Amino acid sequence: RRLTEVSVYEDLLNTSVDLLPLTRHKRRSLLEQTQIRKVKDILLDQEYTELRKARYIGPVWAATIYRYAEEFVSV
């Protein structure tokens, strides 16, 4: 039989980046200038290459956003 309950962890991974504690400008830059849409997209970008494509996001902010995503799924 198929598993009917969905994993909470999977739900968190599939959450939109809109729920992360980011400024409006950073959130808009991520959505408009990158392929990042969900928390899992950030976690898969371990070298921050996609994150760094967005305006207003340099190496420090990329690392911070990655940490936000890690904390989000660990709660």
JOLINQUI-V457750 format. One record per pair of residues at least 6 apart in sequence whose ideal C-beta (glycine too) atoms are under 7 Angstrom apart, sorted by the first residue. I is the first residue (numbers start at 1). J is the second residue. If there is no record, write none. Layout:
i,j
I,J
I,J
This chain:
i,j
9,73
12,39
12,72
12,73
13,38
13,39
13,40
13,73
14,38
14,40
15,38
15,39
16,37
16,38
17,27
17,30
17,36
17,37
17,38
17,39
17,42
18,27
20,68
20,69
20,72
21,68
22,65
25,56
26,56
26,57
26,61
29,54
29,55
29,56
29,57
30,36
30,54
33,53
33,54
33,55
34,50
34,51
34,53
34,54
35,41
35,50
36,42
36,50
36,51
39,69
39,72
39,73
42,51
42,65
42,66
42,69
43,69
43,70
45,51
48,62
48,63
48,66
51,57
51,62
51,65
52,62
57,65
